[in-house]
């Protein structure tokens, strides 16, 4: 019968298979080691025929018809560090994506914390990196911040995370060549709301986590792109969504319909305007909003602007005619205006 024979031969078969597997693993290890030492050898040998001290004179060839232009060295090279973890909540990690000017330098740079808009829902933290590269090229460290969204944590978790990320970047200032005394926060839509809230709520202990407690979370400048500022007044103006509805982004982030009495305290606590006072130290603000925004009414930025002006705080407000909720806002011209504002207050 075949089964007794197979049963008797099984130990020998297992030993042979194990030996074959071990042999293959060892072979792979030897191949990888050989490849490693080969690369090392090539690198060492390469140094013997490459001399970077040789000065190269300008080429003398000028064939007819070529076009000559002058080199312009107008910015830093930029390196990218993706998904750098700054906080952990059980198995949930939160990360920043960092754009760094320069490659190897002892120079320090101002820091811009960018908060991507997402209606406080899961973010695409990579979405605005192409727009932010030019700020890094001009001499800013830029960090795009991930936060806990409203489906996993209610307010104030989102602003706590942004402030925690600011503290993390300051705690690692030497590693990322950051001037920790020069920090701005910038955001769009719900990210603009969080940026404004960071700017106005310094000193509010309920917005702080235990991460890097020795580092401050205050900022020296705020750029708010069309962020909500007073939830309960959003439906005072035409909008493409009903903000008072229990399913609205604003209601979801505070845990219930924003006009209900049970949510009043949470709504007031999450409005950036709540914390604006004449005697309070508030950084300079730049506000940008399109006049036909269908999701966050233009008046939301008017309310913030007027509250800052009434408290005698420094604020600049750009109304972008013909721009909606994002489209038409992030033009090259507008980003130049943003850079001028940041340069004025951080450089």
C-alpha positions in Angstrom: 0.0 0.0 0.0 1.2 3.5 -0.8 0.2 5.2 2.5 2.6 3.2 4.8 5.4 3.7 2.4 4.8 7.4 2.2 4.5 7.7 6.0 7.9 5.9 6.4 9.6 8.1 3.8 8.1 11.4 5.1 10.9 12.2 7.6 13.6 11.8 4.9 11.6 14.0 2.5 11.2 16.7 5.1 14.9 16.7 5.8 15.8 17.0 2.1 13.2 19.8 1.6 14.6 21.7 4.6 18.1 21.3 3.4 17.1 22.6 -0.1 15.3 25.6 1.5 18.3 26.4 3.7 20.6 26.1 0.8 18.6 28.6 -1.2 18.5 31.0 1.7 22.2 30.8 2.1 22.7 31.3 -1.6 20.6 34.4 -1.6 22.5 35.8 1.4 25.8 35.2 -0.4 24.5 36.9 -3.5 23.4 39.9 -1.6 26.7 40.2 0.3 28.6 39.9 -3.0 26.5 42.6 -4.5 27.0 44.9 -1.5 30.8 44.5 -1.6 30.8 45.0 -5.3 29.0 48.3 -5.0 31.3 49.3 -2.2 34.3 48.4 -4.3 33.0 50.3 -7.3 32.4 53.4 -5.1 35.9 53.2 -3.7 37.5 52.6 -7.0 35.4 55.5 -8.5 37.2 58.0 -6.2 40.5 57.2 -8.0 39.4 58.6 -11.4 37.0 61.4 -10.4 38.5 64.8 -9.4 35.9 67.4 -8.5 38.7 70.0 -7.9 39.2 70.5 -11.6 37.9 73.9 -12.8 36.0 73.7 -16.0 36.3 76.7 -18.3 33.3 77.9 -20.3 32.9 76.0 -23.6 34.0 78.0 -26.6 31.8 76.3 -29.2 29.0 78.6 -30.5 27.5 77.0 -33.6 25.2 79.2 -35.7 21.6 79.3 -34.6 22.0 78.4 -31.0 20.3 80.6 -28.3 22.3 81.6 -25.3 20.8 82.4 -21.9 22.4 83.1 -18.5 22.1 80.7 -15.6 19.9 81.8 -12.8 20.4 80.4 -9.3 17.1 81.5 -7.7 16.3 78.9 -5.2 17.4 75.9 -3.1 17.2 72.3 -4.2 14.5 70.5 -2.3 14.5 67.1 -0.6 11.4 65.2 0.5 10.8 63.1 3.6 7.6 61.2 3.5 5.4 59.9 6.3 7.6 61.0 9.3 5.6 59.8 12.3 5.0 62.5 15.0 2.4 60.8 17.2 0.9 57.5 18.0 -2.6 56.6 19.2 -2.5 52.9 19.8 -2.0 51.4 16.3 -2.9 54.7 14.7 0.1 56.7 13.6 0.1 60.4 12.5 2.7 61.7 10.2 4.1 64.8 8.6 5.4 65.0 5.0 8.4 67.3 4.9 9.9 69.5 2.2 13.5 70.6 3.0 15.5 73.3 1.3 19.1 72.5 0.7 20.8 69.1 1.0 23.7 69.5 3.4 23.8 72.9 5.1 24.2 74.3 8.6 21.7 77.1 7.7 18.4 77.2 9.5 15.1 78.0 7.9 11.6 79.2 9.0 9.0 76.5 9.3 5.6 76.4 7.6 3.1 73.9 8.9 0.5 73.2 6.2 -2.9 71.6 7.0 -4.7 70.1 4.0 -8.4 70.7 3.8 -10.7 67.6 3.9 -13.9 68.7 5.7 -12.2 67.2 8.8 -12.5 63.8 7.1 -9.6 61.6 5.9 -7.0 63.8 4.2 -5.0 63.5 1.1 -1.9 65.0 2.7 0.1 64.8 -0.5 -2.3 66.9 -2.6 -0.8 70.3 -2.1 2.8 69.3 -2.0 3.4 70.5 -5.6 2.1 74.0 -4.7 4.3 74.0 -1.6 7.5 73.1 -3.3 8.2 76.7 -4.4 8.0 77.8 -0.8 10.7 75.2 0.1 12.8 76.4 -2.9 12.7 79.9 -1.5 14.0 78.9 1.9 11.2 77.4 4.1 10.9 74.0 5.7 7.4 72.9 4.9 5.5 70.1 6.8 2.1 68.8 5.6 0.3 67.6 8.7 -2.0 64.6 9.1 -4.6 64.7 11.8 -7.2 62.4 13.3 -10.4 62.8 11.2 -13.9 63.2 12.5 -14.8 59.6 11.9 -12.2 58.4 14.4 -12.1 61.4 16.9 -14.3 64.3 17.7 -13.1 67.9 18.3 -10.7 69.1 19.6 -8.6 66.1 18.4 -7.8 67.8 15.1 -6.4 71.0 16.5 -4.6 69.0 19.2 -2.8 67.1 16.5 -1.7 70.2 14.6 -0.3 71.7 17.7 1.4 68.3 18.6 3.0 68.3 15.1 4.3 71.9 15.7 5.9 70.8 18.9 7.4 67.7 17.2 9.0 69.8 14.5 10.4 72.2 17.1 11.7 69.3 19.2 13.5 68.1 16.0 14.6 71.5 14.8 18.3 70.5 14.6 17.6 67.5 12.5 15.5 69.5 10.0 17.5 72.8 10.1 14.5 74.7 11.5 14.6 78.1 13.1 12.1 77.2 15.8 11.4 80.9 16.6 10.0 81.4 13.1 7.0 79.2 12.5 3.8 79.8 10.4 0.7 77.7 10.1 -1.2 77.6 6.8 -4.3 75.7 5.7 -7.1 75.4 3.3 -10.9 75.0 4.1 -11.1 72.8 7.2 -7.3 73.1 7.3 -7.7 76.9 7.2 -10.1 76.6 10.1 -7.5 74.7 12.1 -4.7 77.1 11.1 -6.8 80.0 12.3 -7.7 78.2 15.5 -4.0 77.5 16.2 -3.3 81.2 15.7 -6.0 82.5 18.1 -6.0 79.8 20.8 -2.5 79.9 22.2 -2.6 79.2 25.9 -5.7 76.9 25.8 -4.6 73.8 27.7 -7.4 71.7 26.4 -5.9 71.9 22.9 -2.6 70.5 24.0 -1.4 66.8 24.2 1.4 65.4 26.3 3.8 65.1 23.4 7.0 67.2 23.6 5.6 69.3 26.5 8.7 71.5 26.7 8.1 72.9 23.2 5.7 75.7 22.5 2.9 75.4 20.0 2.5 79.1 19.2 3.2 80.5 15.8 4.4 83.8 14.4 2.1 84.0 11.3 -1.1 82.4 10.0 -2.3 82.0 6.4 -6.0 81.0 6.3 -7.4 79.9 2.9 -11.2 80.1 3.0 -11.6 78.3 6.4 -14.8 78.3 8.5 -14.6 80.6 11.5 -18.1 80.6 13.1 -20.0 77.4 12.5 -23.5 78.6 13.6 -23.5 81.4 11.1 -22.5 79.4 8.0 -26.1 78.9 6.9 -26.8 82.7 7.0 -25.5 82.8 3.4 -26.1 80.8 0.3 -24.2 77.5 0.3 -24.2 74.2 -1.7 -24.6 72.2 1.6 -26.8 72.7 4.7 -24.3 73.3 7.5 -26.9 73.0 10.2 -27.8 69.4 9.1 -26.6 66.7 11.4 -24.7 65.1 8.5 -22.7 68.3 7.7 -18.9 68.3 8.1 -19.2 70.8 11.0 -21.8 68.7 12.8 -19.8 65.6 12.4 -16.6 67.1 13.8 -18.3 68.3 17.0 -20.5 65.2 17.4 -24.0 66.5 16.6 -26.1 69.1 14.8 -24.4 72.4 15.4 -27.6 74.3 16.2 -28.6 71.9 18.9 -28.2 73.1 22.5 -26.1 70.0 23.4 -23.4 71.0 20.9 -23.3 74.7 21.9 -20.2 74.5 24.1 -18.3 72.3 21.6 -19.2 74.7 18.7 -18.1 77.8 20.6 -14.9 76.1 21.6 -14.1 75.2 18.0 -14.7 78.7 16.5 -11.4 80.6 16.0 -13.2 83.8 16.6 -14.0 82.8 20.2 -10.4 83.4 21.3 -9.8 86.8 19.8 -9.3 89.4 22.5 -7.6 92.8 22.4 -5.3 92.0 25.3 -4.2 88.6 23.8 -1.0 88.1 21.8 -2.2 87.0 18.3 0.1 86.6 15.3 -0.4 88.4 12.0 -3.0 86.9 9.8 -3.3 86.6 6.0 -6.8 85.6 4.9 -7.7 84.5 1.3 -11.2 83.7 0.1 -13.1 83.4 -3.2 -16.3 85.5 -3.5 -18.3 82.6 -5.0 -17.2 79.9 -2.6 -20.1 77.3 -2.6 -18.9 75.4 0.5 -17.6 77.9 3.0 -19.5 81.2 2.6 -17.2 84.2 1.9 -18.7 85.9 5.0 -16.9 83.4 7.2 -13.6 85.2 6.4 -15.3 88.6 6.8 -16.3 87.6 10.4 -12.7 86.6 11.2 -11.2 89.7 9.5 -13.6 92.1 11.4 -13.0 90.4 14.7 -9.2 90.7 14.3 -9.5 94.4 13.2 -11.8 95.2 16.2 -9.1 93.7 18.5 -6.4 95.8 16.8 -4.6 92.8 15.4 -2.5 92.7 12.2 -4.5 91.2 9.4 -4.5 91.2 5.6 -7.5 90.0 3.6 -7.6 89.1 -0.1 -11.0 88.7 -1.7 -10.5 86.7 -4.9 -13.3 87.7 -7.3 -14.6 84.8 -9.4 -12.9 82.1 -7.3 -14.8 79.2 -5.7 -13.8 76.8 -3.1 -10.2 76.3 -4.2 -10.2 76.8 -8.0 -8.7 80.2 -8.9 -7.1 80.6 -5.4 -3.8 78.9 -5.6 -2.4 80.8 -8.6 1.2 81.8 -9.0 0.3 85.4 -8.4 -1.5 84.6 -5.1 1.3 82.3 -3.9 3.7 85.2 -4.5 1.6 87.3 -2.3 1.6 84.6 0.4 5.4 84.4 0.2 5.7 88.2 0.6 3.6 88.0 3.7 5.6 85.1 5.1 8.9 86.8 4.3 7.9 89.9 6.1 7.1 88.1 9.3 9.5 85.1 9.3 12.6 86.3 7.6 
